Amino acid sequence: MAERSTAAVDVADNSGDEPLTAKAEQTTADGVAQTRERDTAANEDAEDTDGSTSPGSSTPPELHSGHKLARRYRLEECVTRLDGFSSWRAVDEKLRRAVGVHLLPADHPRARSVLAAARSSALLGDPRFVQVLDAVEENDLVYVVHEWLPDATELTALLASGPLEVHEAYQLVNQVSHAMAAAHREGLAHLRLTPSAVLRTSTGQWRIRGLAVNAALRGITSETPQRTDTEAIGALLYAALTQRWPYEDDAYGLSGLPKDIGLIAPDQVRAGVHRGLSELAMRALVNEGATASRQDPPCTTTEDLVKAVGEMPRIRPPEPVFTAPAEYQRTTYQQGTYGRPAPRPGVAQPMPAAPPPPLQSRTGKALKWAVSALLIVALGLGSWQLAEALMDRGTSGDSNTSHNTDGNDKGGDHKPTKPMAIEDAREYVVKGEAQAPGEVAKTYDGDSKTFWRTKTYNDGPKLAPYKPGVGIVYDLGSVKDVSAASIALQYGGDHTTVSLYATDSLSPTTSIDSMKSIGTDTTTGTTAKIEADKPVKTRYVLLWMTALPQSGSDGYYGAGYKQALTDVKFTG
């Protein structure tokens, strides 16, 4: 359970607000006209990026990175600036952890409703929601502090690469509907359940952020809050199954449905969609007049949705995929068959002829003694030559010359390695935010002056426990034998630890611990060389850095622990 300060939970003493069961109505009773979320989603997302404000809204306070609130919360990065308020990623210097902060002027027309919504949400204390940690009014500012989940990924980002796997979609609707049903029982509504408000953690749990607060910040209200949230869950499930937004307008990075055809079932939009989940999405979206594919009643509340999910057969996770070991290759030499063709089944093989009898005559005995003498002389001569060669080698001082005595290494020639072309690459994020996703291609463009750079960290060289590591997944185009890698680095000093792993895709679904290791190198220079004990067959290679060197400031980037990749090459 996340910590909540006294300001976040002391509703009776500080605000005189109504009990928890009445808070949801209070958050929607701020005098703002009812706004349908799907009609404004595209506009709101656009405003998030350009920083425009609505006419008549209060002027947001002039804040900047490094500003401190209550001598504790240090603002780091502004992630949203909209309609008189701003949202920031910040650091709680007292507990040394990342937090999120919503800020707006105390005279903002929605300041009181935001405070009330935040305090009501904090009282719920359900771990399935991102927790409100503080809700304060001071120095003409109102700010709401909430958890920051560095290991969580928005549904928006997950859907960017395609629809969810059926078990993930099932877990999404199951966990989100149960969480919202618990909130509705306490009189709280979300009213802005968008793909960016639903997060999946690294452990596979789904969490909801912005309960009541996101709607209060934007002045969103609804006369039927439970029905609004239920329809929103249906839209999330629809998007998870089809990678399409279930309305005509594009929103949240997803394409809308074709115009003039109405709302059609997910299994009619995309082949292979789970029939039960498709029908469930339609039952939740029936609020707009859609017809469910069966005669089941529509789900107009989250309690109805929870009941419908419980009546479905449980969808189990997919079985883990194990790579079959390579087929055993028998050696050419087999005792008893060397130099003879392999027998064909069903054909009797002739018995080998008996060896000739040993020589028994006097001449034969003499010949045997002569051969034995010659062998003894040859052995003595060979031993003398070997000793002389060893003595010459010891006096020559040439200790760098090695001789391969492997009889199978014909002449000591090794199979030459060849460079591998990199078809594509994508940054791999396990915890926290990405480093520089748009610069990944510069690591294999052949230009040593371009590079992909990590962010600058205050502690090091090891990134843990703040981050397990940073890295990039490379696509070699097809399955190849990877035996070595050469990685050109921008910064030397301290030490850089780089590891290579064989993985399953550009967006791996398995943990690093379950990936096959190719090799690791720790260097204090500007080049890392990794050689595998034996080639590893894979199409996708993860380059993973767990320790970064300390370097001074250079241009825009300040001093700290950081690293940059200028040129990455794989050979096999």
N, C-alpha and C positions, 0 to 999 in steps of 0.2 A: 504494500500500500504506500502510495506517495505521501510525503509529509504535507500537511496543510497548516498554514499559520493561523493565528488567532483572528487576524483580519478576514481570513477567507471563510470562517465558520461562525463568527460571533454576529449572527444576523440580528438577534433580538436587541442586543445592546447598542449596535452601531446604526442600524437603519430603521428599525421599527417595522420591518416588512412583515408580510403575512406568513403563516406556516408554510412548510415545504410543499404541501399539496396544492397550495394556491400560487406557487411561484410561476408556473408555466403561463397562466393567464396574465400575470403581471408583466411578463416579458413580451407579450403580444399586445398589451394595452397601452402603447406609447403614442397613440394618436396618429400613426403612420398608416396610410392606406394599404390594404392587403395586396401583396405582390406574389404572383405565381412564379416560383423559382425557375421552372424550365423556360419561361418566356424571357427571363432576364439573365439567365446563366451566361450566355455568350457576351452580353454587354458588361456584366460584372467582371468577367475574366479579362476583358479588354481593358477595363478601367484599372484592374489590378496592375497592369503592366505600364500604362502610360501616366498613372498618378493623377488623373483628373478628378475633380470633385463636383458634387452636385451643387446647383445654385442655392445660395442661402445657407450652406453648411458652415460650421465654424472653421476658422483657419487652424490647421494642425500646428502644434508647437514646433519650434525649430530644434530638432534633436539630431544627433550625429553619433557615429560609432565612437565608443569610449565614454559616452555619457552614463552616469550612474544614477540609479533610483534608490532611494532609501539607504545610500551608502553601501549598497549590497549588490544590486543587479546591474551589471555592466552591459550596455547595448553593444552588439557585435555587427549585425547585418540586418538591414531592412528588407523584409520579404514581401510586404504588401503596403501600399499607401493608397487609400481609397476613402472618399466621402468624409473627410475630416478626421479619420483615424489612421493609425499605422500599426503594423505588426512586425515584431523583431525577433531575431534569434539573439539570445543574451546568455550571460554567464552569471550564475549565483556564486559570488566570490566567497560567501560564508561556507557553503557546502561543496564548492568546487564542482559544479555540474552545469550542464547546459539546460536552459529553460526557454520558454517562449513568452513574449510579452505583447499584449494589446495596449495601445496608448491612445487617448483622446482627451481633448480639453474638458475641463470640469463644466464649462458652460455649453458643451455640445448638447443638442436637443435629445440625444439618446444616452447621455452619460448615466442618468439615474437607472434607466432600464438595463443597461449593461452591467452596472454594479449589482443590481438585484438578481439578474440572470446568473452571474458568476457565483454569487454567494449561494444561490439555490442549488446550482450544479455541484458546488463543493460539498454541500451537505449530503448529497446522494452517496458519495464515497464508493461507487461501484468500480472495481478495477478494470472492467471492460471499456470504461471511458477514460480518455486522457484527463488526468485530474487537474482541477483548479487549485493552485497552491497559495495564491494571495489575490485579494481584491481590495484596492486602497484608493482613497482620494486624498491627495496632498499637493500643496504648491500649485494649485490651479490645474492639476493633472489627475485624470483617472486612469489607473492601469490595472490590468488583470494578468497575473503570472500563472502560467500553466506548465505542465510537464513537456519536455522535449524528448522524443524517442529517436535517438540516433540510429538504432538498428531496425527501424520500421520503414516500409515502403508504401507510398500512396497507391491506391487502386488505379489511379490515372496512369502512373508509371508502369504498373504491371500490365495494363491493357495495351500499352503502346507496342508491345511485341506480339500481341495476339490474344485470343480468348483464353479464359482460365481453363485449366483441366477440370473435369467434371467433379472430382472430389473437392477441389479448392472452391468451386462455385457453391457446392453443397454446404461446406463449412462457412462460407461467407454469409449465406442467407440464414443459416441456422444460428450462428453466433450473434449476428447483428439484430435479428428479429427478437431473440431472447433478451438482449441488452436493452433494446428500445421498449420492450414490454415492461421490463423492470422500471425504466424511467417513467413510462406513462402511468404506472401504478402509483408513482409518487407525485403525479401532476406535472411532470416536466416533459417538454417536447423539444425536438431538434429543429425542425422546419427547414433545414438546409443540408440534408443528407446527400451530398454529392460524392463523386468518386474521389475527390481530394480530401474529403472528411473521413474516409475509411482507410485504415492503415493495417498492413500485415507485418507482424514482427518476425524476427529471425527464427522464432520457435513455432511459427505457423498460426499464432493467435491473431484474431482480428480485433482492433480497437477503434473506437469512435472518438473524434475530437470535435470540440466546439458545441457540446450539448447546450442548447438555449443561448449561449453567448454569441455564436456566429450569426444567428438570426437577429439578435438584439443589436449587434453592431451595424447590421445593414437595414434595420427597420422592417424585417420580414414578419408578417403576421398571418394567421389563418383562423377562420372560424371553426374549422374541424381539424385541429392539430394532429390527432391520432390518425385520421384518414390520410392526411398529407404525408406523414412519415411512412405509413404503410405503402402508399403508392411510390414513395421514393425508394424504399427497399426493393420493390418490384422492378423499378428502373435500374437499380444497381445489379440485380440478378440478370436482367435482360442484357445489360451491357457485358456482364461477365461471360455470358453464354455465346454472344454473337459479335462482340467488339463493335456494336452499333448502339447509338442512343435511340431510345424507343419513341422519338418524336421527330417531326420533320426537320427541325433546325439542328445544325451541328453544334455540339457542346462538349467541353472538357476533352478536347482532342479527338473526339469520336464523330464519325459521320452519322447524320440522321437517316431516317427511313426515307425511301423514295416518296415524293409528294403524290397526293391524290390516291393512295392505296390504303390509307388508314393504318391502324395498328395490327400487324400480323404476328402470329406466334413465332417464337425464336427458332423452332425446328423448321419453319418455312423460310427463314432468312438464311440459315446456314445448315448444311448437311451434317449429320452426326450428333446433333444436340440431344442431350438426355431428355426423353419424353416427359418424365415426371417433373423435372425442373422447369421445362418449357411451360407446362400447364400451370405450375405454381406461379411463375412470373406473370402469366396472363390473369390469374385470379387476383393478384395484387394490383394489377394495372386496370382492372375492370371498372375502376372509378370513372374513367373517361369514356365509358360506353363500349369498351371492347367486349367481345364475346369469347368466353373461355371455350377451349376445344372440347371440354366435357360439360356435363350438367351440374358440376359441383358449384356451390354458391361462391360468390366473390369474397375475398378477404378484405374487409373494410377497417380492421383494427389489427394491431400487432399481435394481440392475443389470438385472433383468428389465424394469423400467419404462423404463429408458434404451433398451434394445434395441427395445421395442415402439414407443416414440416415433420411433426412427430408421427403423423399417419403414413408418411412415405417410407418405403423400405430404405434401410440405412445404406448409404453409398460408401463403400470401403475404399481406402487409399489404394493406389496401384501397387502391384507387387514390385519389390526392388529388382532392378535389372542387373544380373551378374554377367560379366564377360567370360565367355567360355575359354578355358586355357587352350593354348596352341597345341595342335596335334603333335604327338610324339614322333620325332623323326629318327628312324633307326639308322645306325651307322652303316657304312658300306661293308665293313668287315664284320663277319659273324663267325664265331667258332664253328668249324666243321663244314662251312660252305664257301670259304674263300677260294676263289678261282674256279668255282663250279656253278653252272646255271641253276637257278631256283627250280625246284621240282614242281611239276604241274600236278594239280589234284587229280587223283584217280588213275595216274599212270605209275606203274611199278618202276622203281629205279634199280638199275643193275648194281650189284655189289662191286666195290672196288677190287681190282686185282690184288692178289696177295703180294707183299713185297718180296723181292728176290732174296734168296738165302744168303747169309753172310759168307764172306770168303773164308774157306777153311784150309786152303792150301798154304804151303810155305811162302809162295809169292804173295798171297793175300796178307799174311802176317807182316811181311816186310813192308808192304805198301802202307799198312796201317801205322807202323812205327815211323815211317818217313813223313806221312801226313801230320802225325802228332808233333814231330820235331819241327816241321815247318810252322805249325801254329804257335809253338812256344817261341820261336825266333821272331815271328811277326808281332806277337804280343809284347815282347821285350822291346823291339824297335819302336812300336807305337807308343809305349810308355815313356821311352826316352825322348821322343819327339814332342810329346805332350808336355813333359816337364820343361824342356828347353823353351817351348812357346810361352809357357806361363812365366818363366824367369825373364824372357825378353819383354813381355808385357809389363811386368812389375818395374823394370828399369826404364822403360820408355816414358813413363809418367802420363800416358794417355788413359785417363780414367773415365773419359766421357764416351768412349766407343763401346757399344753393346752389340753382341752377336745373338741372334735368335737361333736357338737350337731345336725349335719345334719342327719336327719332320713334316708336319702338314702345312707349314708356311713356305711354300715353294718360292725360294729365293728371297724371302723376307718382305715381299711386296704386300702392302696393305691396300684394301679397297678405298679409293679416294672418296672424301666427303664432298658433297655438292650443296650450294646454298638453296634454300627453299623460298619460293615466292609467298608473300603474305597477301591474301585476298581481302581481308577485312579485319577490323579490330573494334573492341568495345570495352569501355571502362567497367571494372567489376567492383561493386560496392557491397560490402557485407554489413557495415555499421556506419552510421552518420551520413554525411553528404558526399557527393561526388567531388573529385579534384578538378579536372578540366576536360569534360567529355568531348568538347569540340576540337581539342588539340590532339586526339589519339593518333590520327593518321600521320602526324608529323614524326612519329617514332619509326616509321618505315618508308618515308618518302625519298630516301637516298640523299637528303640534304642535311649535312651535319650542323648547319646553323639554325635549324628549326628543332623544336623539342616540345614534349609534354611535361608539365611541371606539377608537382604536388603542391598542396597548400603549405604554409609555414606553421610549424608547431613549436610550442614553448618548451616542451619536455622531450627528451630523447636520450640516446639515439633510438631506443626501442619505442614503437608507437603504442604498444599495449601499456595499460589497459584502456586508454582513451579510444584507440582504434586497433583492431587486430592486424591491420595492414592495408596497403593500397596497391592496386595493380590493374593490369589490362589483359583481356583474353584475345588471342590472335587466332584467326581462321586461315589455315594453310590451304584451303580449297578442297582437299581430299585427305584421306587417311595416309599418313606417311611415317617413315621411321625417323624419329627425331633423336639425334645423338648428341648434339652440342648447340650452344648458343653463345653469341658475342653481343654484349650490351654496352653501348657507349653512354657514359654518365656525364652530367654537367658539373657536378660538384665532387670534390675529394674531401679528405679529412674525416676525423672520427672513424666511423665505418658504416658501410651500406651492406645490408643483407638482402640478397635476391634469391628467390627460389622459382623453379619451374615445375608445373603440374600438368598432367594430361587430364582434360575435362571433357564434358559431354556436349557443350554447345557454347555459343557466344554469350548466352545468359545462363550460366550453370545453375542447376536446381539442387545439386548436392553440396554438402559442406566441404571445406578444404581438407578436413581430416580424412574424408572418404575418397579424395582424388589420388591418383597414382603419381608419386613423386618422380621427377626426372633428374633433378640435381639442385644443389644449393652452392652459393659462393658468397663469402664475406670479404669485402675489399675496402681499402682506404684510398684507392686511386680512382681514376675516372673510367675504368674499364672492368667489367665483370665477365669472367669466362666460366661457363658451366659445361661440364662433360658428363654424360650419363655413363653408368657402368656398362649398360648395354642399351641399344636403341629401343625406344618406346614407340609403339604404334599409336598414333592419335591424329585427329584433324584439328583439334582445338587445344591451344597451349595457354595456360595462365601464367603470366609473369607477375610474381607477388613479392612486394617489398615489405619487410617487417621492421627494418631499422634504417634511419636516415641520418646523414652526417649534419653537423652544425656548420653553417656558412653565414657570412656577413650579408648585409643588405646589398641588393643590386637592382637599381631602378625602382620599380613599383613595389618589389617584394622586400620585406624587412628581414632582419637577421633572425635566425632560428634554425630549427631542424627541418630540412627540405631536401629534395632531390629532383632531378629532371632527366628524362630519357631522350637522347638525341638520335640514336640509331640502334635498332634491334635486328639481329640476323640469326636465323636458325639454319643449321646444317644437319644432314643425315646421310 
